[in-house]
């Protein structure tokens, strides 16, 4: 699904270039001026498929990072992931002819988004040292509430209706319900870091939409975040005194490779493309599935049993998503 989304984005870019050439010569396509496809007001099958794949992987990634922190320092691990993903994205852009360094008035907003992105992942990776992956994830995925609360101040069309707010509440209540056993076991430091990461993720989305960075190619928008965050995270890791010669076992190398290629490159590029084509509030509501996927993978990894609580929570999340995405 992610590959299909990227192919669609590439085709649209080609159509845009062709349209620009035709408009310069007064031409049309099919009797209409050539242009890119307008933003959609609701999620279609392609959007749902991409979101499901991304949420499933992000749920798995939290458990993977938690397991790798024991071998590699957290901020350093995140920075190495960023180095690899930035290089992959640069190669992708060279292959596809995407211009990353032309002047388009996006520099300062792009730097801001990159710094927010860096802070978010610093809190995630450090927080995983102080709490479980599933517990941190439930606080991380409060991000849609920050988006829903702040974005309408900048983009009036992103305002939610009462029924959609009910859907958001259902989805969040389901996550809390599924993980309720873990809230009484301590770990306040990790909880606060997860909550801060969720706020920063929400603010990143708001900044992207408010500054109209979705007008950029998805690759350039992601490049701002990866390149800037990599520099910030490397400096932060060094200032924290983290050792850069950790134990690189086969598992650690494989973990960082998966986080780099699938997580920081493919899934985030798909997410940037989604922000440019669909309402941010409706996309953000979908990510409530990720904590439940994190819990599922944690159960598979640790051999925990599937409970009735989890099954009911999955159903409640589904109800919430339907309410938020009703036309």
HUPE-V876221 format. One record per residue. SS is DSSP state (hx for helix, st for strand, lp for the rest). OMEGA is omega in whole degrees, -180 to 180 (* if undefined). Layout:
SS | OMEGA
SS | OMEGA
This chain:
lp | 178
hx | 179
hx | 178
hx | 180
hx | -180
hx | 178
hx | 178
hx | 179
hx | -180
hx | 179
hx | 179
hx | 178
hx | 178
hx | 179
hx | 179
hx | 180
hx | 179
hx | 179
hx | 179
hx | 179
hx | -179
hx | 180
hx | 179
hx | 180
lp | 179
lp | -177
lp | 177
lp | 176
st | 178
lp | 178
lp | -179
st | 176
lp | 180
lp | 179
lp | 177
lp | 179
lp | 180
lp | 176
lp | 179
lp | 180
lp | -178
lp | -180
lp | 176
lp | -176
hx | 178
hx | -179
hx | -180
hx | 180
hx | 179
hx | -179
hx | 179
hx | 179
hx | -179
hx | -179
hx | 179
hx | -180
hx | -179
hx | 175
hx | 177
hx | -176
hx | 179
hx | 179
hx | 180
hx | 179
hx | 179
hx | -180
hx | -176
hx | -180
lp | 179
lp | -177
lp | -178
lp | 178
lp | -171
hx | -177
hx | 177
hx | 178
hx | 179
hx | -179
hx | 179
hx | 175
hx | -180
hx | 178
hx | -179
hx | -179
hx | 178
hx | 178
hx | 178
hx | -179
hx | 179
hx | 178
hx | 178
hx | -178
hx | 176
hx | -179
hx | -177
hx | 179
lp | 179
lp | -179
lp | -177
lp | -169
lp | 176
lp | -178
lp | 179
lp | 178
lp | -176
lp | -170
hx | -173
hx | 177
hx | 178
hx | 177
hx | 178
hx | 180
hx | 178
hx | 178
hx | 176
hx | 179
hx | 179
hx | -179
hx | 178
hx | -176
hx | 173
hx | 178
hx | -180
hx | -173
hx | 178
hx | -179
hx | -180
lp | 174
lp | -172
lp | -179
lp | 180
lp | -179
hx | -178
hx | -179
hx | 177
hx | -176
hx | -180
hx | 177
hx | 178
hx | -174
lp | 162
lp | -177
hx | 180
hx | 179
hx | 175
hx | 179
hx | -177
hx | -178
hx | -172
hx | -173
hx | 179
hx | 177
hx | -179
lp | -178
lp | -174
hx | -179
hx | -179
hx | -177
lp | -179
lp | 174
lp | -179
hx | -180
hx | 179
hx | 174
hx | 176
hx | 177
hx | 177
hx | -180
hx | 179
hx | -178
hx | -179
hx | 178
hx | 179
hx | 179
hx | 179
hx | -180
hx | -178
hx | -175
lp | -171
hx | -179
hx | -175
hx | -175
lp | -178
lp | -174
lp | 179
lp | 179
lp | -178
hx | -180
hx | 178
hx | 178
hx | -179
hx | 178
hx | 176
hx | 178
hx | 177
hx | 178
hx | 178
hx | 178
hx | -179
hx | 176
hx | 178
hx | 179
hx | 176
hx | 179
hx | 179
hx | -180
hx | 180
hx | -178
hx | -178
hx | 179
lp | 180
lp | 178
hx | 177
hx | 175
hx | 179
lp | 170
lp | 180
hx | -180
hx | -179
hx | 178
hx | 178
hx | -180
hx | 175
hx | -175
hx | -178
hx | -176
hx | -179
hx | -178
hx | 179
hx | 179
hx | -179
hx | -177
hx | 176
hx | 178
hx | 179
hx | 179
hx | 180
hx | -180
hx | 178
lp | 180
lp | 179
lp | 177
lp | -180
lp | 178
lp | -178
lp | -179
lp | -178
lp | 175
lp | 177
hx | 178
hx | -179
hx | 179
hx | 179
hx | 180
hx | -179
hx | 179
hx | 179
hx | 178
hx | -177
hx | -171
hx | -176
hx | -175
hx | -172
hx | -179
hx | -171
hx | -174
hx | -180
hx | 175
hx | 176
hx | 179
hx | 178
hx | 178
hx | 180
hx | -179
hx | 180
lp | -174
lp | -176
lp | 180
lp | -176
hx | -178
hx | -179
hx | 175
hx | -177
hx | 179
hx | -177
hx | -174
lp | 174
lp | 176
hx | -173
hx | 178
hx | 179
hx | 173
hx | 178
hx | 179
hx | 179
hx | 180
hx | 176
hx | 178
hx | 179
hx | -178
hx | -175
hx | 178
lp | 179
lp | -176
lp | 173
lp | -175
lp | 175
hx | 179
hx | -179
hx | 180
hx | 178
hx | 180
hx | 177
hx | 179
hx | -179
hx | 175
hx | 179
hx | 178
hx | 180
hx | -180
hx | 179
hx | -179
hx | -178
hx | -173
lp | 175
lp | 180
lp | *
